[in-house]
Amino acid sequence: MNMAIRPEKGTRFTMHDSEYEVQYVYQNNIRYAAVAGGKMFNISVDNFNNLNTENTITITFVSKLTITEENIGIVMKKKQFVDALILAFP
């Protein structure tokens, strides 16, 4: 199930076998660019969410970490790794 989101800068998604990255979000507008080539596009947040709901786009990377029941183990391992690095390199 796809949920409505407000993508942040750095969010990556695929659409029509091409990969894109969100470059800028202001009010209800999203500017995104093709990862290969850098061509820029604009879309509203509502249209972005409609495409996400219709599975026209697939979000591949979210710039902010979302903790879920499925990824809590991985998140905790990453936290332990960072904690160990902090202690090793004061």
C-alpha positions in Angstrom: 0.0 0.0 0.0 1.4 3.4 -1.0 0.9 6.2 1.4 0.7 9.9 0.6 4.1 11.5 1.4 5.7 14.9 1.1 9.0 14.0 -0.5 12.1 15.8 0.8 15.2 16.8 -1.2 17.2 13.7 -2.0 14.2 11.3 -2.3 14.8 9.0 -5.3 12.2 7.3 -7.4 11.9 5.4 -10.7 9.3 6.2 -13.4 9.1 4.6 -16.8 12.4 2.7 -16.3 14.3 6.0 -15.5 15.6 7.1 -12.1 14.9 10.6 -10.7 15.9 12.6 -7.6 13.9 15.3 -5.9 16.0 18.5 -6.0 13.7 21.1 -4.4 10.4 21.2 -2.6 8.6 24.5 -2.0 4.9 24.7 -0.9 3.1 22.4 -3.2 5.7 22.2 -5.9 8.4 19.6 -6.5 11.4 20.0 -8.8 13.1 16.7 -9.7 15.8 15.7 -12.1 16.8 12.7 -14.0 19.8 11.0 -12.3 21.3 10.3 -15.7 21.5 13.5 -17.7 20.1 15.9 -15.1 17.0 17.1 -17.1 14.7 19.0 -14.8 11.0 18.6 -14.3 8.3 20.0 -12.1 5.2 18.4 -10.5 2.8 19.2 -7.7 2.9 17.2 -4.5 -0.7 16.0 -5.2 0.3 14.7 -8.7 3.4 13.0 -7.2 1.2 11.2 -4.7 -1.3 10.2 -7.3 1.5 8.7 -9.4 2.8 6.9 -6.3 -0.7 5.6 -5.5 -1.2 4.3 -9.0 2.2 2.6 -8.9 3.4 4.7 -11.8 6.5 5.7 -9.7 8.4 3.6 -7.2 10.2 5.3 -4.4 13.7 3.8 -4.1 15.3 6.0 -1.5 13.8 8.3 1.2 16.2 10.9 2.5 14.8 10.8 6.0 14.9 7.5 7.8 11.5 5.9 8.5 11.6 3.2 11.2 9.1 0.4 10.6 8.6 -3.1 12.1 10.3 -4.5 9.0 13.5 -2.4 9.3 13.9 -2.0 13.0 16.6 -4.7 13.2 18.7 -3.1 10.5 18.3 0.4 12.1 19.4 -0.9 15.5 22.5 -2.6 13.9 23.4 0.7 12.1 23.0 2.6 15.4 25.3 0.2 17.2 27.9 0.6 14.5 27.8 4.4 14.7 28.0 4.2 18.5 31.1 2.0 18.3 32.7 4.4 15.8 32.0 7.3 18.1 33.6 5.5 21.0 36.6 4.4 18.9 37.4 7.8 17.5 36.8 10.5 20.2 
